[in-house]
């Protein structure tokens, strides 16, 4: 998965809000997995993945239905926290797998 920006997180939030709260953690995991699969596809083929896009979280998220709400909506904030924590967890897992750089 490529680097994450705020637009990636907001797109993920929009996708998360389109499903019931209990389904959101699973959807977030799917979005990350799809972005990673697309990034690997792009590295291999030089082209965007036909379903998941160019390897960015925003591309994977925008392939899903989106719901937009005000930033101060408690559900939006909860979805943003969920998305940020999921990305952080994934990045920490990746960092542990990489050999130490000198």
C-alpha positions in Angstrom: 0.0 0.0 0.0 1.3 3.4 -0.9 1.8 6.3 1.6 -1.3 7.5 3.4 -2.6 11.0 3.3 -5.7 12.6 4.8 -7.6 12.1 1.6 -7.1 8.4 1.9 -8.4 8.4 5.5 -11.5 10.5 4.5 -12.3 8.2 1.6 -12.0 5.2 4.0 -14.4 7.0 6.4 -16.9 7.5 3.6 -16.8 3.8 2.8 -17.0 2.8 6.5 -20.1 5.0 7.0 -21.9 3.2 4.2 -21.9 -0.1 6.3 -23.3 -0.8 9.7 -21.0 -0.1 12.6 -20.3 -3.7 13.4 -19.1 -4.3 9.8 -16.7 -1.4 9.8 -13.6 -3.1 11.3 -13.8 -5.9 8.7 -14.4 -3.5 5.9 -11.3 -1.4 6.9 -9.2 -4.6 6.9 -10.5 -5.4 3.4 -9.7 -1.9 2.2 -6.1 -2.2 3.4 -5.8 -5.7 1.9 -7.2 -4.5 -1.4 -4.8 -1.5 -1.5 -1.9 -3.8 -0.8 -3.0 -6.2 -3.5 -3.3 -3.4 -6.0 0.1 -2.0 -5.1 1.6 -5.4 -5.7 -0.3 -5.6 -9.0 1.0 -2.2 -10.1 4.6 -3.2 -9.2 4.2 -6.4 -11.3 2.3 -5.0 -14.3 2.9 -1.2 -14.3 -0.9 -0.8 -14.5 -3.7 -0.2 -12.0 -5.6 -3.2 -10.7 -8.9 -3.6 -12.5 -10.9 -3.6 -9.3 -8.8 -2.0 -6.5 -7.0 0.7 -8.4 -3.5 2.1 -8.1 -2.4 0.8 -4.7 -3.7 3.7 -2.6 -6.2 3.4 0.1 -8.3 6.2 -1.5 -8.5 4.2 -4.7 -9.7 1.1 -2.9 -12.1 3.1 -0.7 -13.6 5.0 -3.6 -14.5 1.8 -5.3 -17.1 1.4 -2.5 -20.3 3.3 -1.8 -19.6 6.5 0.0 -21.5 8.4 2.7 -20.6 11.9 3.6 -21.4 13.6 6.9 -20.2 16.5 8.9 -16.8 16.2 10.5 -18.2 16.7 14.0 -20.6 13.8 13.7 -19.7 11.3 16.4 -20.0 8.4 13.9 -17.6 10.2 11.5 -15.1 10.7 14.3 -15.4 7.0 15.4 -14.9 5.9 11.8 -11.8 8.2 11.4 -10.3 6.8 14.6 -11.0 3.2 13.4 -9.3 3.9 10.0 -6.3 5.7 11.5 -5.8 2.9 14.1 -6.0 0.2 11.4 -3.5 2.0 9.2 -1.2 2.5 12.2 -1.4 -1.1 13.1 -0.6 -2.2 9.6 2.4 0.2 9.4 3.7 -1.1 12.7 3.4 -4.7 11.5 5.3 -3.8 8.3 8.0 -2.0 10.2 8.6 -5.1 12.4 9.1 -7.2 9.3 11.7 -4.9 7.7 15.3 -5.4 8.5 17.0 -2.6 10.4 18.3 0.1 8.1 21.8 1.4 8.7 
